């Protein structure tokens, strides 16, 4: 297993600092409500948050009474998740693990992979992730996968996002969609006072609903449905793509 680029460089302290400007507590609470509603999670159910990052969704679900296990490959992000859980006064089991080698046991009532966290690897490895999620769920367990809407990304073609922390503190992402590979490529430049500008490149695999549905069914899931970022039925102009699937009872 060899990464096509440096995952840890893409999701580091700069990532946390700059995205904190838009991933507010209000945004997190709203997103967690959509997740809880689509998954139909109830208090005391076991929930797996794959690529949990710094735990913003995992902690919110724990506050709703779920027994949450958060998995991420980054020690930095998991440390942040531990601090977030402590501050909220809830327990979240945190596991450092690469999603492509998922091994957290079985019997989860629900699982999720949020904020376009699925797609940063080759296709065969991504299919292995889906098989791992299927194995982790109990019979009848539910899975939620969320991603960018490939139709909107393809329509835009090229885009640029600028996040600003303060004077001279910028994260600039210049993105280009490659239709042949289904990947959105990103060239990121981070400028912060007191250090030289830092540049890196990475990509994420995106999916149409029929393609993702076929992958999920190939991993053993059934009853695949698609929604937008607010939990409404998916449309071509939706901002995000959410897939809900079930493991057979």
N, C-alpha and C positions, 0 to 999 in steps of 0.2 A: 504494500500500500504506500504509494508515494504521492504526496500532495502536488498539484500542479502549480501552486504558489503558497506563500506563507500565510496560513490561516491566522496564526497568532498575531501577525503584524497588522492584519486587517481589523481584528477585533481586540483592540488593546485599550489602554487608558485613554488615548485620544478619542477612540470610538465612544467610550462611555461618557467622556466629558462633553463632547459635541452633541451627541444624541440626547443627552439629558435636557437640552434646551427645548426639544419638541416632545419627548416622551415624559410628560408631566404625570403627576399622580392622578389627575382627572382623566387623562388619556388612558392610563393603565386601568383605572377602574372601569371605564367604558368598554375597553377591549375585553377585560376579564368577564364582564357581564355578557358580552356576545358569546364568548367561549363557553361559559357556564350554561347559557341558554341553548346553544346548538348541541352541546354534548349531553345536556340534560343531567349534569352532575348533581348529586345530592350530598348532604353532609355525611361524613365518615366514609365516603367512597375513596378508593385508592386511585390517584391520578399521577401519571407520568408526564413530566414536562421535559421534552427532549430539546437540547440546545437552550437551556433555561437562561443562559446569560447571567445577568446580575440579579435574577430572581424576581423581577417586578411582577410577572404574571403568576409565578409559583406562589409567592407570598400572598397575593390577593386571593387566590383560590384557597390557600390555607386559612385565611381569615374568614372564608365562607364555610369552613368546617371540613374541607377535604383533607385527606391524608396524602400529601404531595411528596413525590420524589423528583428532584431536579437533577438532570444530567447535563454536563458540559465538559468540553475538553480543556477549558482554560481555568487554571488555578486563580488567576486574577479575577475573572468573572465570578467564580464560585465564592471567593472571599467576599466579594461585594454582595452576593446573595445571602451569605451567612450574616453579614452585618444588617442587611435589610430585614431578614427574618427576626433577628434579635430585637431590632428597633420596634418591630410590629408586635412582638410578644407572641410569635407563633413558631411552631416547629416545622421545618422542611428538611427532609433527608436529602443531602447533597452528595452526588457521586461524580468523581472526575473520570470521564470515559469518552472515548471517541464514538460518535453515533454509529459509525460503520462497524464497530465491534461491540454492539450493544449487548450487555449481559447483566441485567438487573433483576433477574427472576421472572416469575410469571404471576398472573392473577390480577393485573391492573384492570379496574373498571373502565378507565378512559385514559387516553394519551393525546398529547398535542405537540405540535411543532409550529411555533408562531413566529411572525415577523420575518418571513422569507428566510428561515434558517435551514430549509431543506433545498439543496441544489448546488452546494459548493464542492462537487466531486464528479467523477466520471459516472456515466449512466449505470454501469454494472454495480458500482459501489452504492449508488443511490437505491437501486432495486434491493440490494442486501439490507439497507436501512429499513425499507418497508417490510421485508421479511422478519427482521428483528423486532419491529413494532408489533407485527401480527403475533409473534411468539410470546411477547410480553403481556398481551391482553388476555383476560379471561374470556371464555366463551360468551358471546354476546357483547363483548367490550367494544367501545366506540373510539374512533380515531378522528382527530381534526388536524388537517394540514393547511397552512396558510401561506400565500405567496403573492407576489406582484401579478397583476393581470397581464398576461403576455400580449393580448390584443392591443392594449393601451401602450405598452412598451414598444411594440412593433410599429404602431402608428406614429409615435413620437420619433422613433429612429434614434436620434441623438438628443441628449438632454444634459443639463448641468444643474447640480444642486449645490448651494452654498450655505453652510452653517457657520454662524459667528458666535463666539463666546464673549469677545470684547475687542477693543482696538488692537489690530494686528493679529488677532487669533481667528484663523479661518480654516475650515475643512471644505475643500472644493472637490466634488465628484463629477467627473465628465464621463458620461455613459453613452454606449453605442450598442445597439442590438444587432446580433448576427443571426439572420433567419435560418441559415443552413444548419447551424449547430443548436439553435434554440437557446443561445446564451446571451445574457447582457454583460458586456465587458465594461469595467470601470477603471478609470485612471484617477487615483486620489492624490491630492496634494494637501499636506497639513502644514500650516505656518503658525508658529507660536513664538512669542518673544523669548530671547535668550538662547535660541538654538537654530540651526540651519533648517530650512524647509525640508520636509520629508515626503518622498513620493513612493507610491506602490501601485500595483495593478492586480486586479483579480476579476473573476467572473462568477455568475450564478446561472444555473440552468432553470429555465422557465417552461411552463407546460400549458397546452390547451386542455380543456376539460376532457375531451375524448382520450387524449394521450395519458393524462394522469389517471383517469378512470381505468384504463387498460392496465397500467402498471399496478394499481391497487388490487385489481381483480387477479392479476398474475401473482401477487403476493398472498392471495387467499382471502382478501376482503370482499364483502358484498354490499349491496344497497348503497352504492356511492351516490351522493348528492352534492350539488355545488351551490354556493352562496357568495354574496359580496361581503365586503368588510364589515357591514353593519348587520349581517345576518339575513338580509333579504335575498330573494332568488338572484342568481348570477346573470348578468347581462354583459354584452360585449364592451360596453362603456363603463363597467364597474371599476372601482379603484383597485380592489384586491380580489383574489380568488381564494375561496375557502372550500376545501373538500371534506365531507363527512362520510366516513365508511364504517362498517361493522365487521367484526369477526363473527362467523357463524356460531350460533348457540350450540 
